[in-house]
């Protein structure tokens, strides 16, 4: 299950004071969309309840089993979930979809919704309260209810036998569930972001794979319920191990990523850049180290505040990422300083690397950062960046030397009036070949 972003969590919430609810501070377009989603979910549930018949004893037993396992699951991973919620904004997958999707497959719609609401409320009460805004969690629950309704509509009545068409229907229901939930959450994230983009709205590839894996476990849970309800107990240990594995990955990412920009932090960038420079590549492609400094950034903080400055840094980081390739390394060295390791074309002279630096400079100069404030949106423009670079034509060399040369070039760019690029090229043949390590697919994957 993916949660909507947390923009109001630091403020204490008083449910008895309607005027103090943080939802009233939400932009009107986003608030309208949230209310429409919640009203749609409530209306469809009411319609399904009126149209459906009375549940059977078997249905009630299955609902109780899924509900109890959902509550037990939350309690068993309580500390892990609280830690993960602090480091996985805006996308958070809490793995509760296992029980909710299973309910959508084997239960009547109304009972499946009961499981969804009970599990979601328990998650909020135990891992999100009191920091999580009420309206945000109600919206998240509504998206899960709609996803549940969509999957249930695909399946119809729970299959009595596990035929090939039944398994195909199960896969289709999985796709409908994740599509509905992802689309609604992505829309809310995009509308609540000052500078929305597809990557921010949909999350990274690992998050989406984790959600699909969770729903797959939910499908297996449904199958186990149809065969023998006792088999469902085997799902719980697998979930506990999955929680631990996901937490380790998140902790590794948190230790290597700069929190304000999402770029590599200085230590991680330095380690990966050294490894890359020690690797002999086919064709001996040129490489360059760029050191970039945002001009007059202190004036942004002094004029608009540090929160606005943080959003400017994030926008500049997005600009850097958009102008380099996936294999290039982009990091933040601290303050308003960034660093990039670029790889050029094999056999080239490095002129394409200087062109990348110039594109970055132009991209930053054209930035317009929209920042919401109490007095209306604020636009910060007129930014500029100075770039110093060191190009090694053979693509290998000492990182410290390249950084020193790039830093010297950066100061030359600043002395030239800022908002400019200065590049220096190292002569060939200065690397120490015996110290190099060959390209290794295993190390490439690390």
C-alpha positions, 0 to 999 in steps of 0.5 A, spaced: 500 500 500 502 506 497 501 512 502 499 519 500 505 525 502 505 527 509 506 535 508 502 537 515 505 531 519 509 536 524 503 540 527 499 537 532 492 535 530 486 536 535 480 532 532 475 536 536 476 542 533 474 542 526 477 549 524 484 546 526 484 540 521 490 541 517 486 539 511 483 546 510 490 548 509 490 544 503 490 547 496 483 547 493 484 543 487 487 538 491 482 538 497 476 537 492 480 531 488 481 528 495 473 529 497 471 526 490 475 520 491 472 519 498 465 520 496 466 516 490 468 510 495 463 511 500 457 511 494 460 505 491 460 501 497 453 503 499 451 501 492 454 494 493 452 493 500 444 494 497 445 490 491 449 484 495 446 479 499 447 476 506 454 473 507 455 466 508 458 463 514 464 461 510 465 468 508 464 471 515 470 466 517 474 468 512 473 475 513 475 474 521 481 470 519 484 476 514 482 481 519 486 478 525 492 476 520 492 483 518 492 486 525 497 481 527 502 482 522 501 490 524 503 488 531 509 484 529 512 489 525 510 495 529 517 498 530 520 496 523 514 500 520 515 506 524 522 506 522 520 505 515 515 511 515 521 516 517 525 514 511 520 513 505 517 519 504 513 520 500 512 513 498 511 508 503 509 501 502 506 498 508 505 491 505 498 491 508 495 489 501 497 482 502 490 481 506 486 487 502 487 484 496 486 477 498 479 479 501 478 482 494 479 475 491 475 471 496 470 475 500 463 479 498 465 486 496 462 489 503 466 484 507 472 486 503 471 493 505 470 491 512 477 488 512 480 494 508 478 499 513 479 495 519 487 494 517 488 501 515 485 504 521 489 499 525 495 501 521 494 508 522 493 508 530 499 504 531 504 507 526 502 513 524 498 517 530 498 522 532 503 525 527 499 523 520 493 527 518 486 524 519 484 526 512 491 523 509 489 517 512 482 517 510 484 518 503 489 513 503 484 508 505 479 510 500 484 509 494 485 502 497 477 501 498 476 503 490 482 498 488 479 493 492 472 494 489 476 494 482 479 487 483 473 484 486 469 487 480 474 483 475 473 476 479 466 476 481 464 471 485 470 467 489 472 461 484 471 454 487 476 451 483 483 453 481 483 453 473 487 456 468 482 462 467 481 463 474 488 464 475 488 469 469 483 472 472 487 473 478 492 476 475 488 481 471 485 483 478 492 484 481 493 489 475 487 493 476 488 493 484 495 496 483 493 501 477 487 504 481 491 505 487 497 507 484 494 512 479 490 515 485 496 516 489 500 519 484 495 524 482 495 526 489 502 527 490 503 530 483 497 535 485 501 537 492 508 538 489 510 544 487 514 541 481 511 535 479 514 530 475 513 522 473 518 520 477 516 523 484 509 521 483 510 514 481 516 512 485 522 509 483 522 502 480 523 498 487 517 501 490 513 499 484 516 492 484 515 491 492 507 493 491 507 487 485 510 482 490 506 484 496 499 483 491 502 477 489 503 474 496 496 476 497 494 472 491 497 466 494 493 468 500 487 467 497 489 461 494 491 458 500 484 460 503 480 457 498 484 450 499 485 450 506 485 456 511 490 453 515 495 454 510 494 462 510 499 462 517 505 460 512 504 467 509 506 471 515 513 468 516 514 470 509 512 477 510 516 478 516 522 476 513 520 481 507 519 487 512 526 486 514 529 485 507 526 492 505 528 495 511 535 494 510 535 496 503 531 503 505 537 504 511 542 503 505 539 508 501 538 513 507 545 512 508 548 514 501 543 519 499 542 526 501 536 528 504 534 535 501 536 533 494 535 526 493 543 526 490 548 521 492 551 524 499 559 526 498 562 520 501 558 515 497 559 519 491 567 519 492 567 512 493 563 510 487 567 515 483 573 512 485 571 505 483 569 508 476 575 512 475 579 505 477 575 501 471 578 500 465 573 501 459 573 499 452 575 504 448 578 508 453 572 513 453 574 520 456 571 522 463 570 529 467 569 531 474 565 537 474 564 541 481 558 546 480 557 552 485 550 555 485 551 563 485 549 568 490 545 562 494 546 566 501 541 571 498 536 566 496 536 564 504 536 571 506 531 573 502 526 567 502 528 563 508 531 556 508 525 552 506 525 556 500 532 555 499 531 547 500 526 547 494 531 551 490 537 546 491 532 540 490 530 544 483 537 544 481 538 537 483 533 535 478 536 540 473 543 536 474 539 529 473 535 531 467 542 533 463 546 527 465 545 520 463 543 514 468 551 512 468 553 518 470 554 520 478 551 526 481 552 528 488 551 534 493 558 536 496 554 540 501 551 547 502 550 549 495 556 545 491 554 539 487 559 534 483 558 530 477 562 525 474 561 524 467 563 519 461 564 521 454 564 517 448 569 512 446 575 515 442 572 522 443 576 528 445 572 530 451 568 536 448 562 533 449 563 533 456 564 540 456 557 541 452 554 537 458 557 542 463 554 548 458 547 545 458 547 544 465 549 552 466 543 554 461 538 549 464 539 552 471 539 559 468 532 558 466 529 555 472 523 558 475 522 555 482 514 555 484 514 555 492 507 555 495 506 560 501 501 563 505 500 569 501 500 565 495 505 562 490 512 565 490 517 564 484 524 564 484 528 566 478 534 569 476 538 563 478 545 561 476 551 556 477 558 556 476 562 550 473 569 548 473 571 541 470 577 537 469 577 532 463 581 526 463 582 524 455 583 517 457 578 516 462 582 514 468 586 517 473 586 520 480 580 522 483 583 527 488 587 530 482 581 531 478 577 534 484 583 539 485 583 541 478 576 542 477 576 546 483 581 551 481 577 551 474 571 553 478 574 559 482 576 561 475 569 561 473 567 565 479 573 570 477 570 571 470 563 573 473 560 567 475 554 563 471 560 560 466 563 554 465 571 553 465 574 546 463 581 544 464 584 538 460 589 533 463 594 530 459 594 523 457 598 517 460 598 520 467 595 514 470 598 508 473 596 502 469 598 497 474 593 500 479 587 499 475 582 493 476 579 490 470 571 491 468 567 486 472 560 485 471 559 483 479 562 490 481 558 493 476 552 491 479 554 493 486 
